[in-house]
Amino acid sequence: MTSALSIPTDWVRVRAPGKVNLSLRAGPPGPDGYHPVVTVYQAVSLYEDIVATLDDGITVSVTLAGGQADTVPTDESNLAVRAARLLADHAGITDGAHLHIDKRVPVAGGMAGGSADAAGTLVALDELWGTGASRDDLLELAALLGADVPFALVGHTAVGTGRGDVLTPAMAVGEFHWVFAIAAEGLSTPEVFDTLDTLRAGDDVGPPDPEPDIDLMHALRTGDPHGLGAAVHNDLQGAAVHLRPALERTIATAHDAGALGVVVSGSGPTVAALGRNRAHAQVIAASLTLAGVAERVVTATAPVPGAQLIC
């Protein structure tokens, strides 16, 4: 049954952003196996475009910047397919859809590309199927799909607590210029967290402070890239480097190029470097490219909006 609150169309296109974790602090795993986190997300101008077309069943196809589209599953394990089925069940929809995803966010790179696909799918199929779901409805569904999916819906800058899915908007003024050094192969988020636990074995680690870093939040409120660069932090960085030692050279190269701050994004292995401005970001990107320390190097600005209909 299709809602009368909006009129279905034949196809829609939605754009959803990747993210960088400006700060990520993780506690020990709870009884459910999940680590409580306090993180500051920022949405960046690396996008996933999702084109949804009415079709029989739920299917997905993928194109990927730099090739290697075959590394992305197109079966029921694809997060966009799961998002489509979840929305259909929630809204009582029997229609199908084909989802074509044009990926620009690195796969398994710690930048939530799969989560952006899921968020974009929710927005696209709400429009395509005319479900009339509210933003709160979509956020509730997003949280069922994964910790980063709600942020991909809202975008901009936000503090995430719990598993990262409980969001509080954060004030950020101005524009920040990021460089992302993308690795040839991704890292498994569960493996990175497991490695974190191994590296911490015997340490007395409690839950993270629910208040995000004061210096970082002040830098965001004042639009200060120098202050932001000095405050970026990721508890998972040591684990990512342990699993992928070559990241040490990537990080060092970005520092040598004068980056204001360098941090592994999320569970890695993407390395994020902050420039003073757009021109400086291009200099950092050139240095990383010439050093051959990444499969691909891209620049992006932040913050940007979350998943939104573009046509």
C-alpha positions as CSV (number, residue, x, y, z in Angstrom):
1,M,0.0,0.0,0.0
2,T,1.4,3.4,-1.0
3,S,0.7,6.5,1.1
4,A,-1.4,9.3,-0.4
5,L,0.8,11.9,1.3
6,S,3.1,12.2,-1.7
7,I,2.9,11.2,-5.4
8,P,5.3,8.5,-6.5
9,T,7.5,9.1,-9.5
10,D,9.4,6.7,-11.8
11,W,12.9,7.5,-10.5
12,V,14.7,9.7,-8.1
13,R,18.4,10.6,-7.3
14,V,19.7,11.3,-3.8
15,R,23.1,12.4,-2.7
16,A,24.5,11.4,0.7
17,P,27.9,12.4,2.2
18,G,30.8,10.5,3.7
19,K,32.1,11.5,7.1
20,V,35.3,12.1,9.0
21,N,35.5,11.5,12.8
22,L,37.1,14.6,14.2
23,S,37.3,12.9,17.6
24,L,36.5,9.3,18.5
25,R,36.8,8.0,22.0
26,A,35.8,4.4,22.7
27,G,35.2,2.5,26.0
28,P,35.5,-1.2,26.6
29,P,32.9,-3.5,25.1
30,G,29.6,-4.0,27.0
31,P,27.7,-7.3,27.5
32,D,26.3,-6.9,23.9
33,G,29.8,-6.7,22.5
34,Y,29.5,-3.1,21.4
35,H,31.8,-0.3,22.5
36,P,30.3,2.9,23.8
37,V,31.7,5.8,21.9
38,V,31.7,9.6,22.0
39,T,32.5,10.9,18.6
40,V,32.3,14.2,16.7
41,Y,31.2,13.6,13.1
42,Q,31.7,16.0,10.2
43,A,30.1,15.4,6.8
44,V,32.4,15.9,3.9
45,S,31.9,16.6,0.2
46,L,32.7,13.0,-0.9
47,Y,29.3,11.7,-2.0
48,E,27.4,8.6,-2.8
49,D,24.7,9.1,-5.5
50,I,21.8,6.7,-5.3
51,V,19.4,6.5,-8.2
52,A,16.3,4.6,-7.4
53,T,14.0,3.3,-10.2
54,L,10.7,1.4,-9.8
55,D,11.3,-2.2,-10.6
56,D,10.3,-5.7,-9.6
57,G,12.0,-6.9,-6.4
58,I,14.9,-5.1,-4.7
59,T,18.1,-5.1,-6.7
60,V,21.3,-3.0,-6.6
61,S,24.2,-2.2,-9.0
62,V,27.4,-0.3,-8.2
63,T,30.0,1.9,-9.9
64,L,33.0,2.9,-7.9
65,A,35.5,5.7,-8.3
66,G,38.8,4.1,-9.1
67,G,37.2,0.9,-10.2
68,Q,37.0,-2.3,-8.0
69,A,33.2,-2.1,-8.0
70,D,33.3,-5.9,-7.5
71,T,34.5,-5.4,-4.0
72,V,31.0,-4.1,-3.1
73,P,28.3,-6.8,-2.5
74,T,25.1,-6.6,-4.4
75,D,23.2,-9.3,-2.5
76,E,21.2,-9.1,0.6
77,S,24.2,-8.1,2.7
78,N,24.4,-4.7,0.9
79,L,23.3,-2.1,3.4
80,A,21.2,-0.2,0.8
81,V,19.2,-3.4,0.1
82,R,18.7,-3.9,3.8
83,A,17.5,-0.2,4.1
84,A,15.1,-0.8,1.2
85,R,13.6,-3.9,2.8
86,L,13.3,-2.2,6.2
87,L,11.5,0.8,4.8
88,A,9.2,-1.4,2.7
89,D,8.3,-3.5,5.8
90,H,7.8,-0.4,7.9
91,A,5.5,1.3,5.4
92,G,3.7,-1.8,4.0
93,I,5.1,-1.3,0.6
94,T,4.9,-4.1,-2.0
95,D,6.6,-2.3,-4.8
96,G,10.2,-3.0,-5.8
97,A,13.1,-0.8,-6.8
98,H,16.4,-1.0,-8.5
99,L,19.1,1.0,-6.8
100,H,22.2,2.2,-8.7
101,I,24.9,3.5,-6.4
102,D,27.7,5.7,-7.8
103,K,30.3,5.5,-5.0
104,R,32.9,8.2,-4.3
105,V,33.5,7.3,-0.6
106,P,36.1,4.7,-0.1
107,V,34.9,1.1,0.6
108,A,35.7,-0.1,4.2
109,G,37.7,3.1,4.6
110,G,36.3,4.4,7.9
111,M,34.2,7.1,6.1
112,A,30.8,5.4,6.3
113,G,30.2,5.0,2.6
114,G,27.9,2.0,3.2
115,S,26.0,4.1,5.8
116,A,25.6,6.9,3.3
117,D,24.2,4.4,0.8
118,A,21.6,3.2,3.4
119,A,20.7,6.8,4.4
120,G,20.4,7.8,0.7
121,T,18.2,4.7,0.0
122,L,15.8,5.6,2.8
123,V,15.4,9.1,1.4
124,A,15.2,8.0,-2.2
125,L,12.6,5.2,-1.6
126,D,10.5,7.4,0.7
127,E,10.1,9.7,-2.3
128,L,9.9,7.0,-5.0
129,W,7.3,4.9,-3.1
130,G,5.5,7.9,-1.6
131,T,5.6,6.5,1.9
132,G,5.3,9.9,3.5
133,A,7.7,8.9,6.3
134,S,8.7,11.7,8.7
135,R,12.3,12.6,9.3
136,D,12.0,11.0,12.8
137,D,10.7,7.8,11.2
138,L,13.7,7.7,8.9
139,L,16.1,8.4,11.8
140,E,14.6,5.5,13.8
141,L,15.0,3.1,10.8
142,A,18.5,4.4,10.2
143,A,19.5,3.6,13.7
144,L,18.4,0.0,13.2
145,L,20.7,-0.3,10.2
146,G,24.0,0.9,11.7
147,A,25.6,3.3,14.1
148,D,26.7,5.8,11.3
149,V,23.5,5.7,9.3
150,P,21.6,8.4,11.3
151,F,24.5,10.8,10.8
152,A,24.5,10.3,7.1
153,L,20.9,11.4,7.1
154,V,21.5,14.6,9.1
155,G,25.0,15.6,8.0
156,H,26.7,18.8,8.9
157,T,28.6,18.4,12.3
158,A,27.2,16.4,15.2
159,V,28.2,14.7,18.4
160,G,27.4,10.9,18.5
161,T,27.0,8.9,21.7
162,G,25.9,5.4,22.5
163,R,27.1,3.4,19.5
164,G,27.4,6.7,17.7
165,D,23.8,6.8,16.6
166,V,22.4,9.2,19.3
167,L,23.1,12.6,17.8
168,T,23.3,16.1,19.0
169,P,23.9,18.8,16.5
170,A,27.2,20.7,17.0
171,M,27.8,24.3,15.9
172,A,30.5,24.8,13.3
173,V,31.1,28.0,11.4
174,G,33.2,28.4,8.2
175,E,34.5,25.8,5.8
176,F,37.2,23.3,6.5
177,H,39.4,21.8,3.9
178,W,40.3,18.1,4.1
179,V,42.6,15.8,2.2
180,F,41.9,12.0,2.3
181,A,44.6,9.4,1.5
182,I,42.7,6.3,0.5
183,A,44.2,2.9,0.8
184,A,44.0,0.1,-1.8
185,E,42.3,-2.2,0.6
186,G,39.9,-1.5,3.5
187,L,39.9,-2.6,7.1
188,S,37.2,-4.5,8.9
189,T,35.6,-2.4,11.6
190,P,35.1,-5.4,14.0
191,E,38.7,-6.4,13.5
192,V,39.9,-2.9,14.4
193,F,37.8,-2.8,17.6
194,D,39.0,-6.3,18.5
195,T,42.6,-5.1,18.0
196,L,41.9,-2.1,20.2
197,D,40.8,-4.4,22.9
198,T,43.9,-6.6,22.5
199,L,46.2,-3.6,22.7
200,R,44.4,-2.4,25.8
201,A,44.5,-5.7,27.6
202,G,45.2,-5.1,31.2
203,D,44.6,-1.4,31.0
204,D,41.9,0.1,33.2
205,V,39.8,1.7,30.5
206,G,36.4,3.1,31.4
207,P,33.6,4.6,29.4
208,P,34.4,7.7,27.4
209,D,33.6,11.1,28.9
210,P,30.1,12.0,27.5
211,E,31.3,15.6,26.9
212,P,33.3,16.0,23.7
213,D,36.7,17.6,23.7
214,I,36.4,21.3,24.8
215,D,39.2,22.5,22.6
216,L,37.8,20.8,19.5
217,M,34.3,22.1,20.0
218,H,35.7,25.7,20.5
219,A,37.6,25.4,17.3
220,L,34.4,24.3,15.4
221,R,32.4,27.2,17.0
222,T,35.0,29.8,16.0
223,G,35.9,28.3,12.6
224,D,39.5,27.9,13.6
225,P,41.3,25.2,11.5
226,H,44.5,25.5,13.5
227,G,42.7,24.7,16.7
228,L,40.7,21.9,15.1
229,G,43.8,20.3,13.7
230,A,45.5,20.4,17.1
231,A,42.5,18.7,18.7
232,V,41.6,15.8,16.3
233,H,41.9,12.4,18.0
234,N,40.9,8.8,17.4
235,D,41.2,6.0,19.9
236,L,41.1,3.5,17.0
237,Q,44.1,4.9,15.2
238,G,46.7,2.8,17.1
239,A,44.7,-0.4,16.2
240,A,44.4,0.6,12.6
241,V,48.2,1.3,12.3
242,H,48.9,-2.0,14.1
243,L,46.9,-3.8,11.4
244,R,48.2,-1.7,8.6
245,P,51.8,-0.5,9.5
246,A,52.1,1.4,6.2
247,L,49.8,4.0,7.6
248,E,52.6,5.4,9.7
249,R,54.3,6.6,6.5
250,T,51.1,8.1,5.2
251,I,50.5,10.0,8.5
252,A,54.2,11.2,8.6
253,T,54.0,12.4,5.0
254,A,50.9,14.5,5.7
255,H,52.6,16.0,8.8
256,D,55.7,16.8,6.7
257,A,53.5,18.6,4.2
258,G,52.3,20.9,6.9
259,A,48.9,19.5,7.7
260,L,47.3,21.2,10.7
261,G,46.1,17.9,11.9
262,V,46.2,14.3,10.8
263,V,44.0,11.5,11.9
264,V,42.8,8.1,10.8
265,S,39.1,8.4,9.9
266,G,36.9,6.1,12.0
267,S,38.2,2.5,11.8
268,G,40.5,3.4,8.9
269,P,42.5,2.9,6.9
270,T,41.7,6.3,5.2
271,V,44.0,9.1,6.6
272,A,42.5,12.5,6.9
273,A,44.7,15.6,6.8
274,L,43.4,19.1,7.5
275,G,44.7,22.1,5.4
276,R,44.8,25.8,6.3
277,N,42.7,26.5,3.2
278,R,41.8,25.1,-0.2
279,A,45.2,25.9,-1.8
280,H,47.1,24.3,1.2
281,A,44.9,21.2,0.9
282,Q,46.0,20.8,-2.7
283,V,49.7,21.1,-1.6
284,I,49.2,18.3,0.9
285,A,47.4,16.2,-1.6
286,A,50.2,16.6,-4.1
287,S,52.8,15.6,-1.4
288,L,50.8,12.5,-0.6
289,T,50.5,11.6,-4.2
290,L,54.1,12.1,-5.1
291,A,55.2,10.1,-2.0
292,G,53.1,7.1,-3.3
293,V,51.7,6.5,0.2
294,A,48.0,6.1,-0.9
295,E,46.1,4.4,-3.7
296,R,44.2,7.6,-4.3
297,V,44.2,11.1,-2.8
298,V,41.2,13.4,-2.9
299,T,40.2,16.7,-1.3
300,A,36.9,17.7,0.2
301,T,35.2,20.5,2.1
302,A,33.2,20.3,5.2
303,P,30.7,20.5,6.7
304,V,28.0,19.6,4.2
305,P,24.3,18.5,4.5
306,G,23.1,15.0,5.0
307,A,21.3,12.8,2.4
308,Q,19.1,15.0,0.2
309,L,17.0,14.6,-3.0
310,I,18.7,16.3,-5.9
311,C,16.3,15.3,-8.7
